[in-house]
Amino acid sequence: MTIFRIITGSYEHALLCVSVTLADDKTIQPVFQPIFHFQAHSLSIRALDIAKRYLVSGSNDEHIKIYDLQKRKELGTLLQHQGSITKLLFSDDTAEESDFLTHKNGRWLLSAAEDGKIVIWRTKDWEQFGILKGHTARVNDMAIHPSGRVAISVSDDKTVRLWNLMTAKKASVMKLKGVFTHGQSPNLCCFTSDGEYFAVGLLNRLIIYETREAKIVAIFQLKQTLMQMQFVTLDNREYLVVANGNGTIQFYTLERVTQKNEETEPLDTPEFQLQGHANRVKDISIYKEKQNDEVVSYLVSISSDGKIVIWDLKLKDQVAVYDTGERLNVVATVNESVEKALRPRPSASTKEVESEYESDGEVVLRRADRKKIKKRKKKLLKVERE
């Protein structure tokens, strides 16, 4: 049996979390349990990520909200960008072993926006560590190298930039121009599991780079509009997962996409393909965990049709569908155990001191505006299981 949680952000400004229980016997129907559903922002939600016990969401309202999933409460807001938040990304730089293979334990949060800036936040105390400056237009996507030391970003300024996260400085810049791009801006980027290669996605083109030399290995023409992409390892074989505008999700082997070509060529028939949405796939999330020395892998896809579709990647088949009734935009997954029993209250002899810090063993967040503290406390998440 596998139990995990799916969190989505919608055009209707809402965050929705459901817990799904999937039995090993696929003849048994999956069980969905709503956890919370509330208006988190004043405009559409465009970015989500999860690490440790924290959920962050970013919106067109320029705010980044932080939530404690264990306590089910809002911790505060990060206000640094002037423009819609386009990407939120936690680092995954832990050496700790866990049965939950896709759950991050990041020390850093990277945020990007339409203002062209990338801000590095230290999650220990949510203080700003640095700002990566260089892009002159909206930052569309970011990815962090498996080492945690390097990041890449793509922007409407038609550049791909590599950043040294240790110094918060630019490492190199690659300009996209000429017949290879046909004037398209890069919208997506991702690293392979070992960081040897990274992919950059345009509207209907895919460019593969070798990381060390930052050189182009291959360029592919896509038949459909590219909506999302991500590398994933299944049965010791790595695939590039491509989500398309026609509702399909295609899997290409790493060997295929890194096969050198000197001219743009069409990306031919995928290793396998999933079809579960009537229209464009807006986002995907991979969930993995160890069970009895085996790894179970699920892919969760969402669409503006309001449906959450869960795929068993071992069976290569759809195993569950949940209709939210909202236009979904982003999705993230997390293990069920993220919500643990709260610590016991301190004894009566212990004096509790109220401050503008939430404390659970580390500083969580300082409220930016004292006048809003009381209002925020009234708005703390009070969500009960349905």
Backbone torsions as a table, in degrees:
resi	resn	phi	psi	omega
1	MET	NA	138.0	179.3
2	THR	-123.7	130.0	178.7
3	ILE	-127.8	126.6	175.0
4	PHE	-150.6	173.4	-176.6
5	ARG	-114.9	146.1	179.3
6	ILE	-120.2	125.8	179.4
7	ILE	-119.1	129.1	-179.1
8	THR	-124.6	153.7	172.2
9	GLY	-118.6	142.9	-171.6
10	SER	-123.0	167.6	173.4
11	TYR	-66.0	-21.9	179.9
12	GLU	-83.1	15.4	173.3
13	HIS	75.1	10.3	-170.7
14	ALA	-105.4	148.6	167.7
15	LEU	-103.3	131.2	-179.8
16	LEU	-126.7	131.7	177.1
17	CYS	-125.5	129.1	174.3
18	VAL	-128.5	146.0	173.5
19	SER	-100.2	133.9	-179.9
20	VAL	-119.6	135.6	176.8
21	THR	-113.1	120.0	-178.7
22	LEU	-115.2	118.5	-179.2
23	ALA	-77.4	152.7	176.2
24	ASP	-64.5	-34.3	175.5
25	ASP	-81.4	108.0	-173.8
26	LYS	-71.0	-6.0	174.6
27	THR	-78.6	-15.0	177.9
28	ILE	-85.8	129.7	-176.6
29	GLN	-66.1	140.4	176.2
30	PRO	-66.6	153.4	-179.1
31	VAL	-117.7	125.5	176.5
32	PHE	-106.5	134.6	178.6
33	GLN	-125.6	111.5	176.9
34	PRO	-61.5	136.6	179.8
35	ILE	-108.3	-52.7	174.1
36	PHE	-153.6	159.0	179.4
37	HIS	-159.7	113.9	-176.2
38	PHE	-155.7	160.6	176.0
39	GLN	-77.0	110.2	-174.8
40	ALA	-95.7	-27.9	-176.3
41	HIS	-135.4	170.6	178.5
42	SER	-91.0	-11.1	177.0
43	LEU	-137.7	-178.5	-174.8
44	SER	-57.5	142.8	177.3
45	ILE	-88.7	128.0	-174.3
46	ARG	-117.7	-10.4	-176.3
47	ALA	-149.7	143.9	176.9
48	LEU	-144.8	150.3	164.8
49	ASP	-160.7	161.4	-176.7
50	ILE	-135.0	137.2	172.2
51	ALA	-153.5	151.0	-175.7
52	LYS	50.7	-122.0	178.1
53	ARG	-109.2	12.9	-171.3
54	TYR	-108.2	140.7	172.2
55	LEU	-114.9	133.3	174.8
56	VAL	-120.5	143.3	178.0
57	SER	-133.5	142.5	179.1
58	GLY	-126.4	149.6	-169.4
59	SER	-140.1	170.8	171.7
60	ASN	-66.0	-12.8	179.0
61	ASP	-81.6	5.0	175.6
62	GLU	75.2	6.4	-178.5
63	HIS	-101.0	145.7	170.2
64	ILE	-113.2	115.7	-179.3
65	LYS	-98.2	142.8	178.2
66	ILE	-117.2	132.5	-179.4
67	TYR	-127.5	144.2	173.2
68	ASP	-95.5	109.9	-177.6
69	LEU	-70.7	-24.7	179.3
70	GLN	-71.4	-45.1	-178.3
71	LYS	-93.1	-7.5	-177.7
72	ARG	53.7	59.5	-179.9
73	LYS	-149.0	154.0	175.6
74	GLU	-82.7	135.0	-179.3
75	LEU	-98.5	-24.0	179.5
76	GLY	153.3	-170.7	-174.3
77	THR	-130.5	137.1	174.2
78	LEU	-99.5	123.6	-177.6
79	LEU	-123.1	99.7	179.9
80	GLN	-137.4	-28.9	-174.9
81	HIS	-90.6	151.0	172.7
82	GLN	-117.1	85.3	-174.5
83	GLY	146.7	163.4	-178.9
84	SER	-58.3	140.2	176.2
85	ILE	-76.2	126.0	-176.6
86	THR	-106.6	-23.4	-177.7
87	LYS	-156.6	138.1	171.8
88	LEU	-127.7	132.0	-173.8
89	LEU	-147.2	117.5	173.2
90	PHE	-82.0	146.8	171.6
91	SER	-75.7	159.9	178.0
92	ASP	-132.1	78.4	-170.2
93	ASP	-117.8	33.7	-178.8
94	THR	-98.6	147.1	175.5
95	ALA	-98.8	-0.6	-178.3
96	GLU	-68.7	139.9	177.3
97	GLU	-89.3	141.3	-179.4
98	SER	-148.3	152.9	175.6
99	ASP	-73.5	-17.6	-178.2
100	PHE	-98.1	94.6	-165.6
101	LEU	-74.0	-22.6	-177.3
102	THR	-104.9	7.9	179.6
103	HIS	-89.8	123.8	-175.3
104	LYS	-82.4	154.8	174.4
105	ASN	-132.0	55.6	-169.0
106	GLY	-73.5	143.5	172.8
107	ARG	-85.7	-21.5	-173.2
108	TRP	-128.1	149.7	170.2
109	LEU	-119.5	128.7	174.3
110	LEU	-104.4	132.5	177.2
111	SER	-123.8	138.8	179.4
112	ALA	-129.2	156.1	-175.0
113	ALA	-152.2	179.4	179.5
114	GLU	-69.8	-13.5	178.7
115	ASP	-77.8	-1.6	177.5
116	GLY	85.7	-2.1	-177.6
117	LYS	-96.2	149.8	170.8
118	ILE	-120.7	121.0	-177.6
119	VAL	-106.2	134.6	176.1
120	ILE	-101.1	121.4	179.6
121	TRP	-110.1	137.6	175.9
122	ARG	-87.7	115.8	-172.7
123	THR	-74.6	-11.2	177.3
124	LYS	-61.2	-41.1	-178.4
125	ASP	-135.8	6.6	179.2
126	TRP	60.1	31.5	174.6
127	GLU	-91.9	151.5	179.1
128	GLN	-74.0	127.8	-179.4
129	PHE	-95.0	-36.7	-179.3
130	GLY	-174.6	167.7	177.3
131	ILE	-125.1	127.3	177.3
132	LEU	-92.0	110.6	-177.1
133	LYS	-111.6	142.9	179.0
134	GLY	163.0	-39.1	178.1
135	HIS	-68.9	142.4	-179.1
136	THR	-108.4	6.5	177.9
137	ALA	-148.4	-175.6	-175.7
138	ARG	-54.9	133.8	172.7
139	VAL	-85.5	122.6	-174.7
140	ASN	-93.1	-32.3	-176.9
141	ASP	-160.9	161.5	177.7
142	MET	-143.5	158.2	172.6
143	ALA	-148.6	146.7	-179.8
144	ILE	-110.1	132.0	177.9
145	HIS	-59.8	146.4	179.3
146	PRO	-53.5	-25.7	178.3
147	SER	-72.3	-19.2	-176.9
148	GLY	79.7	2.9	-175.6
149	ARG	-99.1	-19.8	-174.3
150	VAL	-130.5	146.7	175.3
151	ALA	-132.5	156.1	171.8
152	ILE	-121.8	153.7	177.3
153	SER	-143.6	151.5	177.7
154	VAL	-127.9	149.4	-169.9
155	SER	-144.7	163.2	174.0
156	ASP	-68.0	-8.8	174.7
157	ASP	-79.6	7.3	176.6
158	LYS	63.5	38.5	174.4
159	THR	-127.8	153.5	169.6
160	VAL	-113.5	123.6	-177.1
161	ARG	-117.5	137.3	172.5
162	LEU	-103.0	137.6	-175.9
163	TRP	-124.7	142.3	172.1
164	ASN	-90.3	107.6	-176.5
165	LEU	-74.1	-16.6	178.9
166	MET	-74.7	-32.0	-178.9
167	THR	-110.3	-6.3	-176.9
168	ALA	57.0	41.9	179.5
169	LYS	-130.9	160.5	179.3
170	LYS	-67.7	137.6	176.4
171	ALA	-101.0	-43.9	177.5
172	SER	-164.8	164.3	-178.9
173	VAL	-132.4	133.4	175.5
174	MET	-120.2	120.6	179.7
175	LYS	-90.1	134.2	178.7
176	LEU	-100.3	116.9	-179.2
177	LYS	-159.6	171.8	176.8
178	GLY	91.2	-166.0	-174.5
179	VAL	-68.8	-19.7	-178.1
180	PHE	-67.6	-32.8	-174.6
181	THR	-101.8	-22.3	-177.0
182	HIS	54.5	35.1	177.1
183	GLY	79.4	3.9	-178.9
184	GLN	-79.6	147.8	176.1
185	SER	-91.8	148.8	176.1
186	PRO	-75.1	131.7	-177.1
187	ASN	-111.5	-24.4	-172.2
188	LEU	-138.4	155.1	174.6
189	CYS	-155.9	150.8	177.2
190	CYS	-162.6	151.0	177.3
191	PHE	-96.1	153.0	167.6
192	THR	-71.1	168.1	-174.9
193	SER	-63.1	-29.5	178.3
194	ASP	-96.6	-3.7	177.9
195	GLY	77.7	5.1	-178.4
196	GLU	-69.0	-30.4	-179.3
197	TYR	-131.8	159.2	167.7
198	PHE	-140.1	152.1	-177.4
199	ALA	-111.6	142.8	175.1
200	VAL	-122.4	125.9	-178.0
201	GLY	-108.0	133.0	174.5
202	LEU	-107.6	-164.4	-177.2
203	LEU	-59.1	-50.5	177.7
204	ASN	-141.1	31.3	177.1
205	ARG	-136.1	152.9	-178.5
206	LEU	-131.2	126.6	179.7
207	ILE	-117.6	128.3	179.8
208	ILE	-106.9	128.7	179.6
209	TYR	-113.4	148.2	166.7
210	GLU	-88.3	124.0	-168.4
211	THR	-65.8	-46.7	-172.3
212	ARG	-59.5	-43.2	-178.3
213	GLU	-98.0	-6.6	-177.5
214	ALA	53.7	42.1	-179.3
215	LYS	-111.8	148.4	179.3
216	ILE	-72.9	130.5	177.5
217	VAL	-97.0	-44.4	-176.5
218	ALA	-153.9	153.6	174.8
219	ILE	-131.5	130.4	-177.1
220	PHE	-122.6	145.6	172.2
221	GLN	-95.1	130.1	-179.5
222	LEU	-100.1	147.3	-179.5
223	LYS	-80.5	-24.6	-177.2
224	GLN	-121.2	165.6	175.2
225	THR	-69.5	128.5	-179.1
226	LEU	-81.5	124.7	-178.5
227	MET	-106.9	-40.4	179.8
228	GLN	-154.1	158.3	174.4
229	MET	-155.0	154.9	-177.5
230	GLN	-164.7	142.6	173.6
231	PHE	-86.6	142.1	178.8
232	VAL	-146.1	144.6	177.6
233	THR	-103.4	125.2	179.1
234	LEU	-129.6	122.7	179.7
235	ASP	52.0	46.9	176.7
236	ASN	64.4	19.5	176.9
237	ARG	-128.1	134.1	-175.6
238	GLU	-97.3	139.3	-179.4
239	TYR	-127.1	152.9	166.5
240	LEU	-98.7	119.7	179.3
241	VAL	-93.2	124.8	-177.3
242	VAL	-119.7	118.5	177.5
243	ALA	-100.8	133.9	-168.5
244	ASN	-117.4	168.5	-178.9
245	GLY	-73.0	-13.3	178.8
246	ASN	-97.7	11.2	177.3
247	GLY	90.7	0.0	-179.8
248	THR	-90.9	155.3	173.8
249	ILE	-127.6	118.0	-173.3
250	GLN	-113.2	146.1	-178.3
251	PHE	-118.8	120.3	178.2
252	TYR	-116.5	138.9	180.0
253	THR	-69.4	152.0	178.0
254	LEU	-60.4	-38.2	179.4
255	GLU	-59.9	-35.8	-178.3
256	ARG	-70.9	-46.5	-173.9
257	VAL	-77.9	-17.4	177.8
258	THR	-101.1	7.1	175.9
259	GLN	-70.1	119.1	-172.4
260	LYS	-62.9	137.4	170.9
261	ASN	-140.0	148.5	-176.2
262	GLU	-94.4	-17.9	177.9
263	GLU	-130.7	156.3	179.0
264	THR	-60.7	130.2	178.7
265	GLU	-133.1	155.8	179.0
266	PRO	-69.1	143.9	174.8
267	LEU	-82.2	109.9	-169.7
268	ASP	-75.8	-164.0	-173.2
269	THR	-53.7	127.3	-179.6
270	PRO	-71.4	164.4	176.7
271	GLU	-60.8	-43.4	170.1
272	PHE	-158.1	166.0	-173.0
273	GLN	-140.5	144.2	176.6
274	LEU	-116.6	142.0	178.3
275	GLN	-135.1	112.4	-177.4
276	GLY	-139.3	-3.2	-179.1
277	HIS	-123.7	149.8	180.0
278	ALA	-80.1	-25.1	178.4
279	ASN	-136.2	-162.6	-168.7
280	ARG	-56.4	140.7	174.5
281	VAL	-83.7	116.6	-176.0
282	LYS	-81.1	-33.6	-177.5
283	ASP	-162.2	159.0	176.8
284	ILE	-136.9	155.5	175.9
285	SER	-144.9	135.4	178.4
286	ILE	-99.0	131.8	175.6
287	TYR	-119.1	127.8	178.7
288	LYS	-132.8	144.1	171.3
289	GLU	-152.9	155.5	177.7
290	LYS	-86.4	134.9	175.4
291	GLN	-138.5	112.0	178.9
292	ASN	54.0	49.6	177.3
293	ASP	67.2	10.8	174.7
294	GLU	-116.6	154.4	179.1
295	VAL	-105.8	123.5	174.2
296	VAL	-100.0	137.6	-175.3
297	SER	-130.4	130.1	177.0
298	TYR	-128.5	145.8	173.1
299	LEU	-112.7	132.3	177.2
300	VAL	-112.0	125.8	178.9
301	SER	-121.7	148.2	178.9
302	ILE	-131.3	161.3	-179.6
303	SER	-145.4	165.0	176.1
304	SER	-70.8	-4.2	172.9
305	ASP	-75.1	-4.0	176.3
306	GLY	90.3	-0.6	-175.2
307	LYS	-97.0	137.9	169.1
308	ILE	-100.7	120.7	-179.9
309	VAL	-114.3	131.5	-179.6
310	ILE	-110.7	131.4	-177.8
311	TRP	-118.3	133.0	171.3
312	ASP	-85.4	114.2	-174.6
313	LEU	-77.6	-11.9	172.8
314	LYS	-78.4	-42.3	178.6
315	LEU	-82.4	-17.7	-174.3
316	LYS	55.8	45.7	-175.8
317	ASP	-147.6	156.8	177.5
318	GLN	-74.9	132.8	-178.0
319	VAL	-120.5	-13.8	-179.4
320	ALA	-161.7	149.0	176.5
321	VAL	-137.6	136.5	177.7
322	TYR	-130.4	124.2	-178.6
323	ASP	-97.4	115.8	-176.8
324	THR	-87.2	-22.0	-176.9
325	GLY	77.4	9.5	178.7
326	GLU	-124.7	161.5	177.1
327	ARG	-84.6	103.6	-173.3
328	LEU	-82.3	147.2	-175.4
329	ASN	-124.5	-40.9	-178.2
330	VAL	-139.7	156.6	-178.6
331	VAL	-144.7	149.0	173.4
332	ALA	-144.1	153.9	179.2
333	THR	-124.2	154.0	-177.7
334	VAL	-154.6	151.4	-179.9
335	ASN	-68.7	151.5	-176.6
336	GLU	-62.6	-29.4	-175.0
337	SER	-75.7	2.7	178.3
338	VAL	-61.3	-27.3	178.6
339	GLU	-99.4	100.9	-178.8
340	LYS	-104.0	167.7	177.3
341	ALA	-62.3	137.5	-179.8
342	LEU	-68.3	154.5	177.6
343	ARG	-64.1	147.9	177.6
344	PRO	-62.8	150.9	178.9
345	ARG	-65.3	149.4	177.2
346	PRO	-64.9	154.6	-178.4
347	SER	-65.7	164.4	-177.1
348	ALA	-61.9	-24.1	-178.7
349	SER	-78.0	-13.8	-179.6
350	THR	-87.3	124.0	-178.7
351	LYS	-84.1	123.4	178.5
352	GLU	-91.9	130.2	-179.1
353	VAL	-113.2	123.6	177.8
354	GLU	-80.0	140.1	176.7
355	SER	-150.0	-178.2	178.7
356	GLU	-92.7	23.4	174.2
357	TYR	-118.2	141.0	168.3
358	GLU	-94.4	133.0	-177.0
359	SER	-126.1	127.8	175.5
360	ASP	-138.9	38.1	-177.2
361	GLY	106.0	-17.4	173.7
362	GLU	-148.4	154.5	179.8
363	VAL	-67.3	131.8	-178.0
364	VAL	-97.0	-57.6	-177.6
365	LEU	-164.8	137.9	172.7
366	ARG	-94.0	132.5	179.5
367	ARG	-66.5	134.2	-175.3
368	ALA	-75.4	-25.6	-174.3
369	ASP	-136.8	113.4	-177.0
370	ARG	-58.9	-34.7	-176.7
371	LYS	-66.1	-20.2	-177.0
372	LYS	-96.7	-1.1	-174.6
373	ILE	-60.6	-49.1	-178.2
374	LYS	-63.0	-40.2	179.9
375	LYS	-64.6	-41.0	-179.8
376	ARG	-64.3	-38.7	-179.8
377	LYS	-62.1	-34.5	178.8
378	LYS	-70.6	-22.4	-177.0
379	LYS	-98.9	8.3	178.0
380	LEU	-58.2	143.6	-174.6
381	LEU	-61.0	123.9	176.4
382	LYS	-123.4	68.2	-173.9
383	VAL	-104.3	130.8	178.7
384	GLU	-110.2	150.4	175.7
385	ARG	-62.2	136.0	176.2
386	GLU	-84.5	NA	NA
